[in-house]
Amino acid sequence: MKIYCNAANIYNSLGSDVESHWNNAIDQISTLQTRTLMNGFETKASYLSEDQWKTLRNEFDQNLTKSALLSIATINKALEKFPVNMQEAIIIIATTKGDVDMIPPGIQDSKNSTFYLSNIAHQIDEYFNPALQTITLSNACISGAQAIQTAGAYLKSGKVKYAIVCGVDLMTEFTLSGFNSLKALSDEACRPFDAQRKGISLGEAAATLILSTEDHPFNDHTLVTFDGGMVTNDANHISGPSRTGEGLYQALRHVSKDFVERPDAISLHGTATIFNDDMESVALSRAGFSEIETFGLKGIYGHTLGAAGVLESILSVYALCHNLVPGTVNYSQPGTIEIINVSDKNILKEINTIYKCTSGFGGANCVLSFSKSIKND
């Protein structure tokens, strides 16, 4: 059974026109702007304006939490491209923190579930009324990518005809302060894989990818299949990746063995921390992929956490459709342990298969494969 990528949307400070997001990526324009923490530390981050939030609240139910509001907005935009019968669909929400900003200080009321991750799914169910209960998947920064793999499994099981995957995470003081306490937050726009990288920039976004068994072209561009994916865990450390890249290497090895021999391009996680980028370079080298053109998108969007796997998969599929490897914003000088082929400018080349790699806290790793397809007879 073939699984097709039918439609997608991205919503962040740039807006909700997904074609504009692709054009912005190939123009290498960052959405990062200055953000000051409560302790005075200045970083760069991507986040929606108050006017954008006001517009969303006016368009939808004022009582929705921010995560649900942003999720519903981007799902609706994707559905404009590819309408779905919700009685034949499942919705999967991927997030790491959800509405963590709604946790009240000194909480005592155990019945207060407003900030629970499950509450996002409850709000989604009330709005869309899908056939199956909405799933909330949270597995650190591979959440979005793993949600896509889970969607593929549901479709292959025959339980549903359509799967709607939405990744969402917000810009909160809790998240910013947490990464700053780990000394992982950069005081400038992040520089994935670069010798001068200092750490991550964070991002706020929601992104939706609709998959189904219908051979409908992706956003009316090209027929694209989701080949499948692999999730691994090397359980190296709660916040530090394996120095040997074991988990990511195993995921790359399994995907290349099970689906295609070699990808034509690879979208990397590229957080711009010293250890993550080094780990990815080691894993690619071990897998024999050092020469393949690779790119990272966090210089444009920042690290959107649970949304990253979905958002970056969408732009990877656009790269596949347009036969173009995007340049990696803020990358200029190789700076990883193993030398890999990171794009510093847009590269036109034939792309038939593209991989999306994500890695996260706790040693989690996920690799997805997307390919161009020939329409069924």
C-alpha positions in Angstrom: 0.0 0.0 0.0 1.3 3.4 -1.0 1.0 6.4 1.4 0.8 9.8 -0.3 1.5 13.3 1.0 -1.5 15.2 -0.2 -1.4 18.7 1.4 0.4 20.8 4.0 0.5 24.1 5.8 2.9 26.0 8.0 1.8 28.8 10.4 4.4 31.0 12.2 5.3 34.7 12.3 5.7 34.7 8.5 2.0 33.7 8.2 0.1 30.8 6.9 0.7 30.8 3.1 2.8 27.7 2.7 4.0 28.7 -0.8 5.5 31.9 0.8 7.2 29.7 3.4 8.9 27.7 0.6 9.9 30.9 -1.3 11.2 32.3 2.0 13.3 29.2 2.5 14.9 29.4 -1.0 15.5 33.1 -0.5 17.2 32.2 2.8 15.3 34.8 4.8 15.2 34.2 8.5 12.1 34.8 10.7 14.3 35.0 13.9 14.1 38.2 15.9 15.3 39.5 19.3 13.7 38.0 22.4 14.8 39.0 25.9 14.4 36.6 28.8 13.3 37.6 32.3 16.9 37.5 33.5 17.9 40.0 30.8 19.6 37.5 28.5 19.0 38.3 24.8 18.5 35.6 22.2 17.1 35.2 18.8 13.7 33.5 18.3 10.8 33.1 15.9 7.4 33.9 17.4 4.0 35.2 16.5 3.1 38.8 17.1 0.3 39.9 19.5 -1.6 41.1 16.4 -1.4 37.6 14.9 -2.7 36.0 18.1 -5.5 38.6 18.3 -6.5 37.7 14.7 -6.6 34.0 15.5 -8.7 34.5 18.6 -11.1 36.6 16.7 -11.4 34.0 13.9 -11.8 31.0 16.3 -13.2 30.3 19.8 -11.7 32.7 22.3 -11.7 29.9 24.9 -9.3 27.7 22.9 -5.8 27.4 24.4 -2.9 28.7 22.2 -1.7 25.3 21.1 -5.2 24.2 20.1 -5.8 27.6 18.4 -2.7 27.4 16.3 -3.2 23.7 15.5 -6.8 24.3 14.3 -5.7 27.3 12.2 -3.0 25.3 10.3 -5.2 22.2 9.9 -7.9 24.3 8.4 -5.5 25.8 5.9 -4.2 22.3 4.9 -7.8 21.1 4.4 -8.4 23.9 2.0 -5.9 22.2 -0.3 -7.2 18.7 0.3 -10.6 18.3 1.9 -11.0 15.3 4.1 -14.0 13.3 5.3 -13.4 13.4 9.1 -15.3 10.2 9.6 -12.5 8.4 7.8 -9.7 10.3 9.4 -7.4 10.4 12.4 -5.6 13.5 13.7 -2.3 13.2 15.5 -0.9 16.2 17.4 2.8 16.3 18.1 4.1 18.6 20.8 6.8 18.7 23.5 5.4 21.3 25.9 1.9 22.1 24.7 0.3 24.8 26.9 2.9 24.7 29.6 2.6 28.5 30.0 -0.9 27.9 31.5 0.4 26.0 34.6 -0.5 28.3 37.5 2.1 29.0 40.2 1.7 26.7 43.2 -1.0 24.6 41.6 -3.1 22.7 44.1 -6.2 21.7 42.0 -5.6 18.3 40.6 -8.7 18.7 38.4 -7.2 21.6 36.5 -6.3 19.9 33.2 -6.2 23.0 31.1 -2.4 22.6 30.5 -2.4 18.8 30.0 -1.3 17.7 26.6 -4.4 15.6 26.4 -6.5 18.8 26.6 -5.2 19.8 23.1 -6.6 16.6 21.7 -9.9 17.2 23.4 -10.3 20.6 21.9 -9.3 19.3 18.5 -11.9 16.5 18.7 -14.6 19.0 19.7 -13.8 21.2 16.7 -13.3 18.6 13.9 -15.1 15.5 15.3 -12.8 12.9 13.6 -13.7 9.2 13.4 -11.1 8.2 16.0 -10.0 10.2 19.0 -7.2 12.6 18.4 -3.8 11.3 19.6 -1.3 13.6 21.3 2.3 12.3 20.8 5.1 13.7 22.8 8.6 12.3 22.5 11.0 15.2 22.8 12.1 16.8 19.5 11.3 13.8 17.3 7.6 14.2 18.2 6.6 15.6 14.8 8.6 13.1 12.7 7.4 10.2 14.8 3.8 11.4 14.4 4.2 11.1 10.6 5.5 7.6 11.0 2.6 6.8 13.3 0.2 8.2 10.7 1.6 5.9 8.1 1.0 2.9 10.4 -2.6 3.9 10.9 -3.2 4.2 7.2 -1.6 0.9 6.4 -3.7 -0.8 9.1 -6.8 0.1 7.1 -8.5 1.8 10.1 -8.6 5.2 8.4 -8.3 6.6 4.9 -6.8 9.9 6.0 -4.3 10.9 8.6 -3.8 14.6 9.6 -0.5 15.2 11.4 0.0 18.6 13.2 3.1 19.6 15.1 2.8 22.6 17.4 4.9 24.3 20.1 4.9 27.7 21.6 7.4 30.3 22.6 7.3 30.4 26.4 9.5 31.7 29.2 9.6 28.2 30.6 11.1 26.8 27.4 13.5 29.6 26.8 14.8 29.6 30.4 15.1 25.8 30.4 17.4 25.8 27.4 19.3 28.8 28.7 19.9 26.9 32.0 21.5 24.2 29.9 23.7 26.9 28.3 22.4 25.7 25.0 20.7 29.0 24.0 22.6 31.2 21.5 22.9 35.0 21.9 22.8 35.3 18.1 20.9 33.7 15.3 21.8 30.0 15.3 24.5 28.7 12.8 23.8 25.0 12.0 27.0 23.0 11.4 29.1 26.1 11.3 32.5 26.3 13.1 31.3 29.4 14.9 28.0 28.0 16.2 27.0 28.8 19.7 23.8 27.0 20.3 20.1 27.0 19.4 17.5 29.6 18.6 14.0 28.6 19.4 10.8 28.9 17.3 7.1 29.0 17.6 5.0 27.4 14.9 2.4 24.9 13.9 2.6 22.7 10.8 0.2 20.2 9.3 0.8 17.4 6.8 -2.1 15.4 5.4 -1.4 11.8 4.3 -3.8 9.3 2.7 -4.0 6.3 0.3 -5.3 8.7 -2.4 -2.8 9.5 -5.2 -3.4 13.2 -5.1 -0.3 15.5 -5.8 1.2 17.2 -2.9 -0.2 20.7 -2.7 -1.0 20.3 -6.4 2.7 20.0 -7.3 4.0 16.5 -7.6 2.9 13.0 -6.6 4.9 12.2 -3.4 4.9 9.1 -1.3 5.8 8.7 2.3 8.0 5.6 2.1 8.2 5.0 5.8 10.5 5.8 8.8 12.4 4.4 11.7 12.5 5.4 15.3 15.5 4.4 17.4 16.8 5.2 20.9 20.3 4.9 22.1 19.4 6.1 25.6 22.7 8.0 25.8 21.7 10.9 28.0 18.6 12.9 29.0 19.9 16.0 27.2 23.1 15.0 25.3 23.3 13.0 22.1 25.5 10.0 21.6 29.1 10.9 20.5 29.1 7.9 18.2 25.7 8.8 16.6 24.6 5.3 17.3 20.8 5.9 17.4 20.7 8.1 14.2 23.1 5.7 12.4 20.9 2.7 13.1 17.8 4.7 11.9 19.6 5.7 8.7 20.8 2.2 8.1 17.4 0.6 8.5 15.6 3.2 6.3 18.1 2.9 3.5 18.0 -0.9 3.7 14.2 -1.1 3.9 13.1 1.5 1.4 15.8 2.8 -1.0 19.5 2.3 -1.4 20.5 6.0 -1.1 18.7 9.3 -0.7 19.5 12.2 -3.1 19.3 14.8 -0.3 19.0 14.9 3.4 17.2 17.4 5.7 19.1 17.3 9.0 18.1 18.2 12.5 20.8 20.9 12.7 20.2 22.5 16.1 23.5 24.4 16.0 24.6 23.0 19.4 28.1 21.6 19.4 27.1 18.1 20.3 24.1 17.6 18.1 25.7 18.8 14.9 28.8 16.7 15.6 26.7 13.7 16.3 24.8 14.0 13.0 28.1 14.3 11.1 29.4 11.1 12.7 26.1 9.2 12.0 26.1 10.3 8.3 29.8 9.4 8.0 29.1 5.9 9.5 26.2 5.4 7.1 28.2 6.3 4.1 26.2 9.5 3.4 29.0 12.1 3.9 28.9 13.2 0.2 25.1 13.6 -0.1 23.9 17.2 -0.1 22.4 18.1 3.3 20.7 21.1 4.7 19.2 22.6 7.9 16.3 25.0 8.3 16.7 26.2 11.9 18.5 29.3 10.8 15.2 30.4 9.3 12.6 29.0 11.8 14.6 28.3 14.9 14.1 25.0 16.7 10.3 24.6 16.7 10.6 21.5 19.0 7.5 19.2 18.5 6.6 21.1 15.3 10.1 20.7 13.8 9.7 17.2 12.3 6.4 18.2 10.5 7.5 21.7 9.4 10.9 20.5 8.1 9.3 17.4 6.4 6.9 19.7 4.5 9.8 21.9 3.2 11.8 18.7 2.4 8.9 17.5 0.3 8.9 21.0 -1.4 12.6 20.5 -2.1 11.8 17.1 -3.6 9.0 18.6 -5.8 11.2 21.4 -7.1 14.5 19.5 -7.4 16.2 22.1 -5.2 18.3 21.6 -2.0 17.9 24.8 0.0 20.9 26.7 1.3 21.5 26.4 5.1 21.1 29.9 6.6 24.1 31.2 8.6 26.3 28.3 7.5 29.6 29.4 6.0 32.5 27.4 7.5 32.6 23.6 8.2 32.7 22.9 11.9 31.7 19.3 12.6 33.9 16.4 13.6 33.2 14.6 10.4 33.1 16.6 7.1 29.6 16.5 5.6 28.2 18.1 2.5 26.2 21.0 4.0 24.6 23.3 1.4 25.6 27.0 1.9 23.5 28.0 -1.2 20.6 26.6 -3.1 21.5 23.6 -5.3 19.5 22.5 -8.3 19.7 18.7 -8.8 17.5 15.8 -9.5 15.9 14.6 -6.3 13.9 11.4 -6.3 14.2 10.6 -2.7 14.8 12.8 0.4 15.4 11.9 4.0 14.3 13.9 7.0 16.3 13.3 10.2 15.4 14.4 13.7 17.0 13.8 17.1 16.0 14.6 20.6 16.5 14.5 24.3 16.8 11.0 25.9 18.6 9.6 22.9 15.6 9.6 20.5 16.1 9.6 16.8 13.8 9.3 13.7 14.5 9.2 10.0 11.7 9.5 7.4 11.9 8.8 3.7 9.8 10.6 1.0 10.0 9.9 -2.8 8.5 11.0 -6.0 5.9 8.5 -7.3 4.4 7.4 -10.6 0.6 7.8 -10.6 -1.3 4.5 -10.2 -3.0 3.1 -13.4 
